[in-house]
Amino acid sequence: MHSEVSAEAKQIVTGILSILEQSPGRTIEESLVKVEEGISLLLRRH
């Protein structure tokens, strides 16, 4: 199944990754996994 992701949603994910000091993935799915991993890492640190 393939669904369209709005440009605004992509910008939001890219912005979150920037805050987490991560680069975007090749796909939105990869980027979302990086967001999840980055947030998990932050939570473990605090």
C-alpha positions as CSV (number, residue, x, y, z in Angstrom):
1,M,0.0,0.0,0.0
2,H,1.4,3.4,-1.0
3,S,0.0,6.6,0.4
4,E,0.8,10.2,-0.2
5,V,2.5,12.2,2.5
6,S,2.0,16.0,2.3
7,A,5.0,18.3,1.9
8,E,4.1,19.9,5.2
9,A,4.2,16.5,7.0
10,K,7.6,15.8,5.5
11,Q,8.9,19.2,6.6
12,I,7.6,18.5,10.2
13,V,9.4,15.2,10.3
14,T,12.6,16.8,8.9
15,G,12.4,19.5,11.5
16,I,12.0,17.0,14.3
17,L,15.0,15.0,13.0
18,S,17.0,18.2,12.9
19,I,16.3,18.9,16.5
20,L,17.3,15.3,17.3
21,E,20.5,15.9,15.3
22,Q,19.6,13.1,12.8
23,S,19.4,13.2,9.0
24,P,16.3,12.2,7.2
25,G,15.9,8.7,5.9
26,R,15.4,7.7,2.2
27,T,11.7,7.2,2.9
28,I,9.2,8.7,5.2
29,E,9.0,5.4,7.0
30,E,12.8,5.4,7.6
31,S,12.6,9.0,8.9
32,L,9.8,8.1,11.3
33,V,11.8,5.2,12.7
34,K,14.7,7.6,13.2
35,V,12.3,10.0,15.1
36,E,11.2,7.1,17.3
37,E,14.7,6.0,18.0
38,G,15.9,9.5,18.7
39,I,13.0,10.2,21.2
40,S,13.7,6.8,22.9
41,L,17.4,7.7,23.3
42,L,16.5,11.1,24.8
43,L,14.1,9.5,27.2
44,R,16.8,7.0,28.3
45,R,19.3,9.8,28.9
46,H,16.9,11.7,31.3
